[in-house]
Amino acid sequence: MMEMQTEIPVKFTDTAIIEIRRLFENKMEGSEKLLRVGVKGGGCSGLSYLLEMDEKTERDEVFEVGGIPCIIDPAHSMYLFGMEIDWKNGLDARGFIFNNPNASATCGCGTSFAV
């Protein structure tokens, strides 16, 4: 059994939770993959957001948002703590929107940031 983190590092809006649940329904049965929230180097601002289904490593911390099991590398927490992830499905925007209070700058597309 996985030990859950008591403090949730990242928040999801209701619309983001609905979309993530929809994506999880389409994953393969018996898969051990969880939702990974993280960062990686790259993008026009220096760091890009990572939101993908992945397997838990020994290093990962586990938390749950709206019944969705999530994992995060503790080294990424300082960049993401307090961030809110939203889902938009309109004419002006479609996809996950990252509202990160730790970002000092973001790119025009909203998928990369600097601290």
VMD Tcl script that builds the backbone (N, CA, C; Angstrom):
set m [mol new atoms 345]
animate dup $m
set s [atomselect $m all]
$s set {name element resname resid chain x y z} {
  {N N MET 1 A 0.840 -1.187 0.000}
  {CA C MET 1 A 0.000 0.000 0.000}
  {C C MET 1 A 0.883 1.248 0.000}
  {N N MET 2 A 0.496 2.233 -0.796}
  {CA C MET 2 A 1.272 3.461 -0.891}
  {C C MET 2 A 0.905 4.402 0.235}
  {N N GLU 3 A 1.917 5.053 0.807}
  {CA C GLU 3 A 1.683 6.054 1.841}
  {C C GLU 3 A 1.390 7.382 1.169}
  {N N MET 4 A 0.273 7.994 1.543}
  {CA C MET 4 A -0.135 9.263 0.944}
  {C C MET 4 A 0.468 10.426 1.715}
  {N N GLN 5 A 0.843 11.444 0.968}
  {CA C GLN 5 A 1.324 12.689 1.539}
  {C C GLN 5 A 0.132 13.418 2.160}
  {N N THR 6 A 0.320 14.040 3.319}
  {CA C THR 6 A -0.799 14.707 3.968}
  {C C THR 6 A -1.079 16.088 3.371}
  {N N GLU 7 A -0.044 16.786 2.954}
  {CA C GLU 7 A -0.227 18.108 2.352}
  {C C GLU 7 A -0.208 17.976 0.832}
  {N N ILE 8 A -1.225 18.497 0.190}
  {CA C ILE 8 A -1.344 18.378 -1.266}
  {C C ILE 8 A -0.545 19.503 -1.923}
  {N N PRO 9 A 0.496 19.178 -2.694}
  {CA C PRO 9 A 1.343 20.211 -3.279}
  {C C PRO 9 A 0.703 20.952 -4.450}
  {N N VAL 10 A -0.221 20.299 -5.157}
  {CA C VAL 10 A -0.837 20.868 -6.357}
  {C C VAL 10 A -2.345 20.715 -6.248}
  {N N LYS 11 A -3.074 21.736 -6.681}
  {CA C LYS 11 A -4.538 21.683 -6.670}
  {C C LYS 11 A -5.042 21.535 -8.107}
  {N N PHE 12 A -6.194 20.898 -8.259}
  {CA C PHE 12 A -6.861 20.769 -9.550}
  {C C PHE 12 A -8.247 21.384 -9.443}
  {N N THR 13 A -8.671 22.093 -10.473}
  {CA C THR 13 A -10.044 22.594 -10.505}
  {C C THR 13 A -10.979 21.419 -10.787}
  {N N ASP 14 A -12.265 21.638 -10.586}
  {CA C ASP 14 A -13.245 20.585 -10.860}
  {C C ASP 14 A -13.204 20.144 -12.317}
  {N N THR 15 A -13.044 21.109 -13.240}
  {CA C THR 15 A -13.007 20.742 -14.662}
  {C C THR 15 A -11.753 19.928 -14.991}
  {N N ALA 16 A -10.629 20.221 -14.332}
  {CA C ALA 16 A -9.406 19.446 -14.553}
  {C C ALA 16 A -9.583 18.022 -14.026}
  {N N ILE 17 A -10.221 17.881 -12.877}
  {CA C ILE 17 A -10.455 16.550 -12.313}
  {C C ILE 17 A -11.335 15.722 -13.242}
  {N N ILE 18 A -12.362 16.325 -13.795}
  {CA C ILE 18 A -13.249 15.614 -14.730}
  {C C ILE 18 A -12.460 15.133 -15.938}
  {N N GLU 19 A -11.606 15.988 -16.504}
  {CA C GLU 19 A -10.831 15.612 -17.685}
  {C C GLU 19 A -9.798 14.532 -17.348}
  {N N ILE 20 A -9.161 14.630 -16.209}
  {CA C ILE 20 A -8.166 13.624 -15.824}
  {C C ILE 20 A -8.843 12.277 -15.588}
  {N N ARG 21 A -9.997 12.292 -14.955}
  {CA C ARG 21 A -10.744 11.032 -14.773}
  {C C ARG 21 A -11.095 10.416 -16.124}
  {N N ARG 22 A -11.496 11.257 -17.069}
  {CA C ARG 22 A -11.818 10.758 -18.416}
  {C C ARG 22 A -10.594 10.096 -19.040}
  {N N LEU 23 A -9.431 10.729 -18.888}
  {CA C LEU 23 A -8.197 10.169 -19.437}
  {C C LEU 23 A -7.827 8.858 -18.741}
  {N N PHE 24 A -8.028 8.786 -17.426}
  {CA C PHE 24 A -7.725 7.563 -16.679}
  {C C PHE 24 A -8.634 6.420 -17.099}
  {N N GLU 25 A -9.882 6.709 -17.448}
  {CA C GLU 25 A -10.803 5.665 -17.895}
  {C C GLU 25 A -10.297 4.994 -19.162}
  {N N ASN 26 A -9.538 5.734 -19.962}
  {CA C ASN 26 A -9.036 5.208 -21.223}
  {C C ASN 26 A -7.718 4.465 -21.083}
  {N N LYS 27 A -7.131 4.464 -19.871}
  {CA C LYS 27 A -5.861 3.757 -19.706}
  {C C LYS 27 A -6.097 2.261 -19.675}
  {N N MET 28 A -5.043 1.506 -19.900}
  {CA C MET 28 A -5.159 0.052 -19.965}
  {C C MET 28 A -5.505 -0.528 -18.591}
  {N N GLU 29 A -6.369 -1.526 -18.567}
  {CA C GLU 29 A -6.723 -2.224 -17.333}
  {C C GLU 29 A -5.481 -2.891 -16.762}
  {N N GLY 30 A -5.355 -2.845 -15.443}
  {CA C GLY 30 A -4.228 -3.485 -14.785}
  {C C GLY 30 A -2.962 -2.653 -14.782}
  {N N SER 31 A -3.018 -1.469 -15.343}
  {CA C SER 31 A -1.843 -0.605 -15.388}
  {C C SER 31 A -1.557 -0.054 -13.999}
  {N N GLU 32 A -0.298 0.044 -13.662}
  {CA C GLU 32 A 0.120 0.591 -12.371}
  {C C GLU 32 A 0.468 2.075 -12.488}
  {N N LYS 33 A 0.108 2.704 -13.575}
  {CA C LYS 33 A 0.487 4.089 -13.797}
  {C C LYS 33 A -0.402 5.050 -13.011}
  {N N LEU 34 A 0.236 6.108 -12.523}
  {CA C LEU 34 A -0.421 7.171 -11.774}
  {C C LEU 34 A -0.198 8.477 -12.519}
  {N N LEU 35 A -0.858 9.523 -12.095}
  {CA C LEU 35 A -0.685 10.824 -12.730}
  {C C LEU 35 A 0.568 11.487 -12.158}
  {N N ARG 36 A 1.562 11.705 -13.015}
  {CA C ARG 36 A 2.788 12.387 -12.600}
  {C C ARG 36 A 2.648 13.876 -12.881}
  {N N VAL 37 A 2.912 14.673 -11.847}
  {CA C VAL 37 A 2.949 16.123 -11.967}
  {C C VAL 37 A 4.397 16.516 -11.712}
  {N N GLY 38 A 5.002 17.241 -12.658}
  {CA C GLY 38 A 6.400 17.602 -12.480}
  {C C GLY 38 A 6.847 18.675 -13.445}
  {N N VAL 39 A 8.144 18.813 -13.534}
  {CA C VAL 39 A 8.761 19.767 -14.454}
  {C C VAL 39 A 9.908 19.069 -15.180}
  {N N LYS 40 A 10.292 19.647 -16.299}
  {CA C LYS 40 A 11.480 19.201 -17.005}
  {C C LYS 40 A 12.114 20.423 -17.640}
  {N N GLY 41 A 13.400 20.346 -17.875}
  {CA C GLY 41 A 14.092 21.452 -18.523}
  {C C GLY 41 A 13.628 21.604 -19.957}
  {N N GLY 42 A 13.471 22.844 -20.385}
  {CA C GLY 42 A 13.083 23.092 -21.767}
  {C C GLY 42 A 11.992 24.139 -21.867}
  {N N GLY 43 A 11.575 24.385 -23.061}
  {CA C GLY 43 A 10.571 25.409 -23.300}
  {C C GLY 43 A 11.230 26.771 -23.417}
  {N N CYS 44 A 10.491 27.737 -23.862}
  {CA C CYS 44 A 11.067 29.059 -24.102}
  {C C CYS 44 A 11.373 29.826 -22.824}
  {N N SER 45 A 10.832 29.372 -21.666}
  {CA C SER 45 A 11.114 30.075 -20.406}
  {C C SER 45 A 12.069 29.317 -19.492}
  {N N GLY 46 A 12.489 28.129 -19.871}
  {CA C GLY 46 A 13.478 27.382 -19.088}
  {C C GLY 46 A 12.987 26.074 -18.511}
  {N N LEU 47 A 11.769 26.029 -18.000}
  {CA C LEU 47 A 11.189 24.810 -17.449}
  {C C LEU 47 A 9.814 24.590 -18.066}
  {N N SER 48 A 9.482 23.326 -18.326}
  {CA C SER 48 A 8.173 22.973 -18.865}
  {C C SER 48 A 7.433 22.106 -17.866}
  {N N TYR 49 A 6.119 22.231 -17.859}
  {CA C TYR 49 A 5.290 21.415 -16.986}
  {C C TYR 49 A 5.182 20.004 -17.534}
  {N N LEU 50 A 5.083 19.054 -16.623}
  {CA C LEU 50 A 4.955 17.653 -16.962}
  {C C LEU 50 A 3.684 17.134 -16.318}
  {N N LEU 51 A 2.782 16.612 -17.111}
  {CA C LEU 51 A 1.528 16.047 -16.640}
  {C C LEU 51 A 1.283 14.811 -17.488}
  {N N GLU 52 A 1.594 13.626 -16.918}
  {CA C GLU 52 A 1.513 12.402 -17.703}
  {C C GLU 52 A 1.253 11.211 -16.800}
  {N N MET 53 A 0.847 10.116 -17.391}
  {CA C MET 53 A 0.682 8.876 -16.658}
  {C C MET 53 A 2.029 8.172 -16.625}
  {N N ASP 54 A 2.439 7.775 -15.427}
  {CA C ASP 54 A 3.771 7.202 -15.251}
  {C C ASP 54 A 3.738 6.231 -14.082}
  {N N GLU 55 A 4.758 5.400 -13.985}
  {CA C GLU 55 A 4.873 4.469 -12.870}
  {C C GLU 55 A 5.611 5.136 -11.723}
  {N N LYS 56 A 5.217 4.816 -10.512}
  {CA C LYS 56 A 5.833 5.369 -9.310}
  {C C LYS 56 A 7.246 4.811 -9.150}
  {N N THR 57 A 8.164 5.697 -8.759}
  {CA C THR 57 A 9.513 5.272 -8.414}
  {C C THR 57 A 9.658 5.335 -6.893}
  {N N GLU 58 A 10.740 4.802 -6.369}
  {CA C GLU 58 A 10.979 4.830 -4.925}
  {C C GLU 58 A 11.077 6.257 -4.406}
  {N N ARG 59 A 11.531 7.156 -5.250}
  {CA C ARG 59 A 11.754 8.550 -4.860}
  {C C ARG 59 A 10.451 9.357 -4.766}
  {N N ASP 60 A 9.438 8.963 -5.506}
  {CA C ASP 60 A 8.209 9.746 -5.619}
  {C C ASP 60 A 7.417 9.816 -4.323}
  {N N GLU 61 A 6.752 10.960 -4.139}
  {CA C GLU 61 A 5.756 11.129 -3.093}
  {C C GLU 61 A 4.389 10.950 -3.743}
  {N N VAL 62 A 3.450 10.403 -2.997}
  {CA C VAL 62 A 2.116 10.122 -3.520}
  {C C VAL 62 A 1.115 11.027 -2.811}
  {N N PHE 63 A 0.213 11.602 -3.581}
  {CA C PHE 63 A -0.891 12.369 -3.014}
  {C C PHE 63 A -2.120 12.112 -3.854}
  {N N GLU 64 A -3.268 12.504 -3.352}
  {CA C GLU 64 A -4.516 12.252 -4.055}
  {C C GLU 64 A -5.317 13.535 -4.141}
  {N N VAL 65 A -5.863 13.791 -5.313}
  {CA C VAL 65 A -6.715 14.958 -5.527}
  {C C VAL 65 A -7.992 14.475 -6.201}
  {N N GLY 66 A -9.112 14.678 -5.542}
  {CA C GLY 66 A -10.397 14.295 -6.126}
  {C C GLY 66 A -10.473 12.827 -6.492}
  {N N GLY 67 A -9.825 11.972 -5.699}
  {CA C GLY 67 A -9.828 10.543 -5.977}
  {C C GLY 67 A -8.817 10.113 -7.018}
  {N N ILE 68 A -8.001 11.041 -7.489}
  {CA C ILE 68 A -6.990 10.728 -8.508}
  {C C ILE 68 A -5.639 10.546 -7.821}
  {N N PRO 69 A -5.038 9.353 -7.924}
  {CA C PRO 69 A -3.719 9.144 -7.332}
  {C C PRO 69 A -2.651 9.846 -8.176}
  {N N CYS 70 A -1.853 10.676 -7.513}
  {CA C CYS 70 A -0.826 11.455 -8.201}
  {C C CYS 70 A 0.542 11.189 -7.580}
  {N N ILE 71 A 1.585 11.369 -8.376}
  {CA C ILE 71 A 2.954 11.249 -7.885}
  {C C ILE 71 A 3.730 12.495 -8.281}
  {N N ILE 72 A 4.717 12.833 -7.422}
  {CA C ILE 72 A 5.571 13.982 -7.690}
  {C C ILE 72 A 6.958 13.676 -7.142}
  {N N ASP 73 A 7.974 14.011 -7.900}
  {CA C ASP 73 A 9.348 13.900 -7.423}
  {C C ASP 73 A 9.554 15.044 -6.436}
  {N N PRO 74 A 10.041 14.769 -5.220}
  {CA C PRO 74 A 10.215 15.837 -4.228}
  {C C PRO 74 A 11.087 16.991 -4.723}
  {N N ALA 75 A 11.994 16.724 -5.640}
  {CA C ALA 75 A 12.840 17.789 -6.182}
  {C C ALA 75 A 12.040 18.785 -7.006}
  {N N HIS 76 A 10.859 18.405 -7.457}
  {CA C HIS 76 A 10.020 19.289 -8.268}
  {C C HIS 76 A 9.063 20.116 -7.423}
  {N N SER 77 A 8.856 19.705 -6.174}
  {CA C SER 77 A 7.871 20.368 -5.312}
  {C C SER 77 A 8.123 21.859 -5.161}
  {N N MET 78 A 9.383 22.261 -5.053}
  {CA C MET 78 A 9.671 23.685 -4.849}
  {C C MET 78 A 9.222 24.541 -6.031}
  {N N TYR 79 A 9.136 23.952 -7.210}
  {CA C TYR 79 A 8.690 24.692 -8.393}
  {C C TYR 79 A 7.165 24.693 -8.530}
  {N N LEU 80 A 6.513 23.720 -7.909}
  {CA C LEU 80 A 5.093 23.499 -8.158}
  {C C LEU 80 A 4.178 23.703 -6.961}
  {N N PHE 81 A 4.724 23.824 -5.754}
  {CA C PHE 81 A 3.887 23.895 -4.561}
  {C C PHE 81 A 2.927 25.081 -4.645}
  {N N GLY 82 A 1.655 24.790 -4.446}
  {CA C GLY 82 A 0.625 25.825 -4.492}
  {C C GLY 82 A 0.046 26.063 -5.872}
  {N N MET 83 A 0.540 25.340 -6.887}
  {CA C MET 83 A 0.053 25.520 -8.251}
  {C C MET 83 A -1.357 24.950 -8.393}
  {N N GLU 84 A -2.144 25.592 -9.248}
  {CA C GLU 84 A -3.472 25.103 -9.582}
  {C C GLU 84 A -3.491 24.729 -11.057}
  {N N ILE 85 A -4.028 23.544 -11.348}
  {CA C ILE 85 A -4.145 23.069 -12.729}
  {C C ILE 85 A -5.622 23.103 -13.100}
  {N N ASP 86 A -5.911 23.744 -14.210}
  {CA C ASP 86 A -7.277 23.901 -14.693}
  {C C ASP 86 A -7.381 23.252 -16.071}
  {N N TRP 87 A -8.597 22.993 -16.531}
  {CA C TRP 87 A -8.847 22.462 -17.867}
  {C C TRP 87 A -9.812 23.404 -18.564}
  {N N LYS 88 A -9.436 23.849 -19.748}
  {CA C LYS 88 A -10.296 24.713 -20.560}
  {C C LYS 88 A -10.638 23.980 -21.846}
  {N N ASN 89 A -11.863 24.162 -22.286}
  {CA C ASN 89 A -12.298 23.525 -23.521}
  {C C ASN 89 A -13.171 24.510 -24.292}
  {N N GLY 90 A -12.580 25.653 -24.617}
  {CA C GLY 90 A -13.335 26.686 -25.305}
  {C C GLY 90 A -12.656 27.106 -26.595}
  {N N LEU 91 A -13.218 28.113 -27.217}
  {CA C LEU 91 A -12.664 28.612 -28.474}
  {C C LEU 91 A -11.343 29.357 -28.257}
  {N N ASP 92 A -11.204 30.010 -27.110}
  {CA C ASP 92 A -9.993 30.791 -26.851}
  {C C ASP 92 A -8.873 29.961 -26.231}
  {N N ALA 93 A -9.193 28.825 -25.640}
  {CA C ALA 93 A -8.165 27.980 -25.023}
  {C C ALA 93 A -8.696 26.556 -24.911}
  {N N ARG 94 A -7.815 25.598 -25.122}
  {CA C ARG 94 A -8.160 24.186 -24.951}
  {C C ARG 94 A -6.949 23.481 -24.384}
  {N N GLY 95 A -7.133 22.814 -23.267}
  {CA C GLY 95 A -6.057 22.060 -22.648}
  {C C GLY 95 A -5.898 22.429 -21.191}
  {N N PHE 96 A -4.858 21.866 -20.584}
  {CA C PHE 96 A -4.585 22.141 -19.178}
  {C C PHE 96 A -3.904 23.490 -19.050}
  {N N ILE 97 A -4.343 24.252 -18.075}
  {CA C ILE 97 A -3.815 25.579 -17.782}
  {C C ILE 97 A -3.132 25.505 -16.415}
  {N N PHE 98 A -1.891 25.968 -16.347}
  {CA C PHE 98 A -1.104 25.906 -15.125}
  {C C PHE 98 A -1.004 27.308 -14.514}
  {N N ASN 99 A -1.589 27.474 -13.331}
  {CA C ASN 99 A -1.525 28.738 -12.606}
  {C C ASN 99 A -0.535 28.552 -11.462}
  {N N ASN 100 A 0.707 28.980 -11.695}
  {CA C ASN 100 A 1.803 28.697 -10.776}
  {C C ASN 100 A 2.262 29.964 -10.054}
  {N N PRO 101 A 2.039 30.058 -8.731}
  {CA C PRO 101 A 2.462 31.243 -7.991}
  {C C PRO 101 A 3.985 31.356 -7.856}
  {N N ASN 102 A 4.714 30.298 -8.162}
  {CA C ASN 102 A 6.169 30.294 -8.046}
  {C C ASN 102 A 6.869 30.798 -9.308}
  {N N ALA 103 A 6.130 30.950 -10.396}
  {CA C ALA 103 A 6.719 31.358 -11.671}
  {C C ALA 103 A 6.971 32.863 -11.686}
  {N N SER 104 A 8.200 33.240 -12.040}
  {CA C SER 104 A 8.519 34.662 -12.172}
  {C C SER 104 A 8.226 35.148 -13.590}
  {N N ALA 105 A 8.175 34.204 -14.534}
  {CA C ALA 105 A 7.853 34.524 -15.931}
  {C C ALA 105 A 7.267 33.281 -16.577}
  {N N THR 106 A 6.367 33.480 -17.536}
  {CA C THR 106 A 5.806 32.367 -18.297}
  {C C THR 106 A 5.858 32.707 -19.775}
  {N N CYS 107 A 5.812 31.682 -20.594}
  {CA C CYS 107 A 5.817 31.920 -22.036}
  {C C CYS 107 A 4.397 32.221 -22.504}
  {N N GLY 108 A 4.258 32.616 -23.728}
  {CA C GLY 108 A 2.956 32.960 -24.278}
  {C C GLY 108 A 1.987 31.793 -24.341}
  {N N CYS 109 A 2.509 30.581 -24.534}
  {CA C CYS 109 A 1.619 29.426 -24.639}
  {C C CYS 109 A 1.238 28.860 -23.274}
  {N N GLY 110 A 1.947 29.268 -22.202}
  {CA C GLY 110 A 1.602 28.850 -20.855}
  {C C GLY 110 A 2.094 27.483 -20.449}
  {N N THR 111 A 2.952 26.852 -21.255}
  {CA C THR 111 A 3.441 25.522 -20.905}
  {C C THR 111 A 4.858 25.535 -20.367}
  {N N SER 112 A 5.502 26.691 -20.349}
  {CA C SER 112 A 6.832 26.772 -19.748}
  {C C SER 112 A 6.910 28.006 -18.870}
  {N N PHE 113 A 7.882 27.984 -17.942}
  {CA C PHE 113 A 7.991 29.069 -16.964}
  {C C PHE 113 A 9.423 29.197 -16.473}
  {N N ALA 114 A 9.689 30.276 -15.776}
  {CA C ALA 114 A 10.984 30.510 -15.126}
  {C C ALA 114 A 10.692 30.835 -13.660}
  {N N VAL 115 A 11.697 30.586 -12.803}
  {CA C VAL 115 A 11.549 30.928 -11.380}
  {C C VAL 115 A 12.613 31.920 -10.985}
}
mol reanalyze $m
mol bondsrecalc $m
mol representation Tube
mol addrep $m
